[in-house]
Amino acid sequence: MGQISHNAKIRKFAETAIKILIVIAGCWVLYMKIIKNQDVAEMWESVKTSFSSTKNVLLMALAFVLMPVNMAFETRKWQKSILPIEKIPFRKAYMAIFTGITAGMMFPNRTGDFLGRIFILEKGNRIKAAMLTFVGNIAQMLVTVSLGCVAWVLFRQQNYFWYILILSLIIIVLGYFLYFNIHILRHLQRLIPKKWRPKAEKYMEIFSSYSKKDLAVILLIAVSKYAVYSFQFVLLIWAFDVPLNYFQAMIPIMITYLLMTVIPYITITEIAVRGAVCIGVFEIWLTMQGISSSFTMMVFFASTMLWLYNLAIPAVIGLFFIRKLKFIRSSYES
C-alpha cells in the first residue's frame, strides 16, 4: 500500500509540473506574439479608427461571435474523428479544442494541437487517438488545398492557365482519392523494421475503422468550418473598409490559406509569415481589380485580428482548462 501511495504522489507531482510548464510556455508565446509584437500595436491604431463607424464595429463583433461557432465545428469534427475509440460529450470535447490550441501554439504549423486533446480522454488509447485526430486534420487540409487550387485557377495568369488547371485537377482528384481510401495508410507499416512491425500493425489498423460515409461526414464538417472562418476574414476585411465584395475577397483568401498550409513556419513567427503571404497575394489581386494597393495593409490588419479571434483568445481560454488534462494514468486506466 505504501508503494502504491508513493507512486500516486509521484504521478500527481509529475502531472502538476507538466501543467505548470505548459501554462508558463503558453503565456510566454502569447506575450511574445501579442504584447511585444509591433504589428499588433499598429493594428490596434487602425481598429480605433474603425471604431468610429458603427457599421465597422458591428462587422468586427459579428466576426468575433463566429469564433465559438468555428470552435464548435472543430469540436464536432474531432468527436467524429475519434469515435472509433471513444465517445466524448460535446462539452468535454469543446474544452479539449481550446487546450489543443494552447498546446499547438508551441509547435511548428501548430501541429501539436493533438497533445492538448488526447489527454482529455478517459479510456481511449492515446496513440490511436493522436492518429485519428490527424484524420480530421487531413480532411481540413484537403478542403483548404482543393479550394485553394480552385482559387489559383481563377487567380490565373493567362499564359499558364492550362498548366495550372491540369495541375490543380490532378492535386484535387488524387487528394480525394487518398482521403476516401485512407485505410491505405495501414500499409505504411511495411516501411517499419520487422521487430516493431507487429506493434505498429496494431495501431495502423485503426485507419480501417472509417466507412466512406464517416469520412464524408468529417469532410462536410471541415467544409462548414472553412466557410465560417473564411467568412470571418471577409467580415474583418469589410470592417477595415477594403472595397472588395464577397467573391472578390474569397479568391485571395483561399490562396492565402493554401499558402499558409504548405509553407512551414514556427508559431512564434506566424504573424510575420501570415502578414507576408497576405500582403503578397492581396497586393497582386487588388492591382488586378483596379484597386489601390494601399489597402493591402488593411487586409494585413484584418488577418492579424482574425488570428487574435481564432487562435490567441482561444489559447488564453485554453490555459484555464490545462488543469483538466490527465497526462499520467495508473495501470488500470491504460
N, C-alpha and C positions, 0 to 999 in steps of 0.2 A: 504493500500500500504506500509505503514511504517513497519507493522508487517511482511509482505512478504519479504521486503528488508532486515529486521533484520535476519529473518530465513535463507535467502540466504547467508548472510555473515557468519552465524554460520556454515552452511553446507560447505561453501568454506574453512573456517578455519579448521574444523574437517578433511576434505579431505586432506588438505595440511599437517596437523600434522601427519596423518596416513602415508602418503607417505614419510615424513621425517623419521619417526620411522622405516619404512621398509628399507629404504636406509641405515640408521645407523646400524640396526641389520644385514643387508646383508653384509655390509663392515666388521663388527666385525667377523662374521662367516668366511668370506673369509680370513681375516687377520690371524685368529687362525689356519685355515686349510692349508694355503699356506706359509705365511711369517714366522710363528712361528713353522712350522712343520719340524722336523729334517729329517724325511723320504724323504720329498720333496727335501730338500737340498742335501741329499745323491744321490737322483735320478739325479739331475742336473749334478753331477760329472760324473755319468755314461753316461748321454746324451752327455757331452762334448767329452768323449772318442768315442762315436758312431758317432759324427760329423766328425771324421777323415775319415770316409768311405762315399763316395758319394752314394753308394747303400743304406746305412742305413738312410742317410738324406732324400733320395727320398721316402723311406718307411714311415718315420715319416711325411713327407709332404703330402703324399697320405692319410694317416690316418687322418690328420688334415682337408684336403679338404673334406673328407667324413662327417665331423661334420655337416655342413649345410644340407647335404643330409639326415642325421639322423634326424635333426630337421624338415626337410620338410615332412618326413614320419609321424612324430609325429603330425605335423600340420594337415595333411590330415586325420589322424585317429580321431583327436579331432573335426575337421569340420564335419566329417561323424557322429560322436557320438552325437553331439548336434543339428544336422539338424532338429530333430522333433520340436525344439522350436525357433531356429533362424539360418538363413543362414548368415555366416560370410565370407567376402572376404579373400582370401588366405593371402594377405599381413598383414591384421589386425590379423588374427589367428596366423600367424607366429610370430608376435610380442608378442602375448599373451603367446606363448610357452616359450619364454625367460623370461617373467615376472613370469611365473609359476615356472620355475626352481629357480629363485631368492627367491620366497616365500617358495618353497619347501625345501630349504636349512635349514630352521628354524624349521622343523617338523620331528618327528621320521619316518625313512624309506622314507623321502621326500613325505609323504602323503599330505602335504599342498600345492602341486603344483596347485590344482584346484583353490585356493584362488587368485593366480596371473592370472588366466584365466577368471573366470566368471565375474570379474569386468571390463572386456573389452566389455561386452555385452551392446547393446543399449536398447533393449526392453525385451529380453527373461527373464523369471523367473529365478532368480539366484539359488534358492534352487533346482529346477528341473535341471538346468544346471550342478550343482555340482553332482547330482545323475547320470546324463548322462555321465559326464566326467569319472566317475568310471566304466562305461561300457567299455570304451576304455582301462582303466587300467586293468580291469578284462581280456580283450582279450589279452593284453600284458603279464599278469601274466600266463594265460593259455598256451601261446606259450612257455614261459620260463620254466614252470613246466613240460609240456609234453616233450619238447626236453631234459630237464634235466633228466627226467626219462629214456628216451632212452639212454642217455649217461651213466646213472647209471647202466643200464643193460650191456653196453659194457665195463664199468669200473669194472665189477663184480669180486668178489672173488668167485671162482668156487664152494665152499661149499654152498653158499647162492644163487646161480644163479636162481633157480626156484622160490624161495621166492620173490626175487627182481623183477623178470619178472612178476609174478602174481600180486604183489602189484602195480607195475608200470602200468600194463594194467587196473587195477581197477581205479586208480587215473585218468588216461587219459580218459577212457570211461566215467566215472562219471563227470569229468570236462567238456568235450564237450557236454554231455547231458544237464547239468545245464546251460551252456552258451547259447546253441541254444533254450533253453526254459526259457530264462531269465525273461519272463513275470511272472514266478512263484514267483519272488521276491515281487510282489504286495500283495501276501497272507501274507507277514510278518506283515501287518497292524493288523492282528488278535492278535498279541502279544502286541499291543499298548492299553493302557487304553481306555475304551469306550468314555470318554468325548473328547479325542483328535483324535479318530479314523476317524471321517468324514473329518477332515482337512488332516490327513495323507493319507487317501484314494485318495484325490485329487492329491497328489504328487506321490504316489506309482503307480498310473495308467499309469504314463509316461513310465514305462518299457514295456508296451504293444504296444509302438509306432513302434517297430522294426519288420521288416519281417525277415524271415530266410536269404533272400538274403542280406539285410542290415548288419546283423550280420556276414555273410560270408565275405563281403567286408571289414568290420572293422578288422576281423581276418586276412585276407590276407595282409592288410596294416601292421598289427602288426608283421606278419612273415617277411615282407620286412624290417621293421625297425630292427628286431632282426638280420637279415642277414647282415645288414650294420654295426651295432655296434659290432657284434661278429667278422666281418672281420677286423674292425679297430684294435681290440685286437690282432688278428693274425698278422697283419702288424707290430704292435709295438713289438710283441714277436720276429719276424724276425729281426726288427731293432736293437734289443739287442742281436742278434746272438745266440738265443736259437735254437738248432738243432732239430726242430720239423716240419714235413710237415703239410699241412692244416688239414687233417683228425686227425692226432695225436694231434694237438693243440686244435681242436674244442671239443674233448671229455672232457678234464678237464675244458675248458672254459664254456661249457654248465652246468657242475656240479657246478662250481663256481657261475654262475648266479642263479642256482637253490637254492643254499645255501644262497646267498645274498637276495633272495626273502623271504625265510622262517625264517631267523634269524633276530630278532628285534634289532634295533640299533638306537641311536640318531645321527643326522647328524654330530655333532662335532667329533664323534668317527669313522666316516665311513671309513676313510683311514686305521685306525688300524684294523677294522673288516675285510675290504676287503683284507688287507695285510695278516692277519692271515688265512683267508679262502684260498687265492691264494697259500700261502706257503704250507699249509697242503695238499691241493689237488694235486698241481703240484709236490711236493716232492715225494708223492707216485707214481704218474704217470710216472715221469721221471725215477724213480728206476725200474718200471715195463718195461720201454722201453730200459733199459740198458744204460741210460744217466746219467751223473754225476748230483747229486742233487745240486751241486754248482750253477747251472743255475737257481735255484729257486728264488734267489734274483733278477735276471734279469727279470723274469716274474713279480715279485712284482713291479719293476720299470716301466715295460710296463703297468701294471694295473693302477698305480698311474698316469702315463701320460695320459692314456685313461680317467681317472677321470677329469684331467685338461682340456682335449679337450671337453668332452661332458657335463661337469657339471660346473666346475669352470669358464671357459671362457664364456659360455652362461649366467651364473649367473651374471657376471660382466656386460655383454651387457644388461641383463635384468634390471639392476639398472637404466639405462638411459631411459628405457621405463615405469618405475613406474609412471611417471607423466601423462601417457596416461590413467591410470586406473580411473574409476569413482566409488568411494566407496559409495557415497550417491546420491540417486536420489530424485528429487522433486516428489510430489504425482502423478502428471500427467504422469510421466515417468515410474512408477512402474507397 
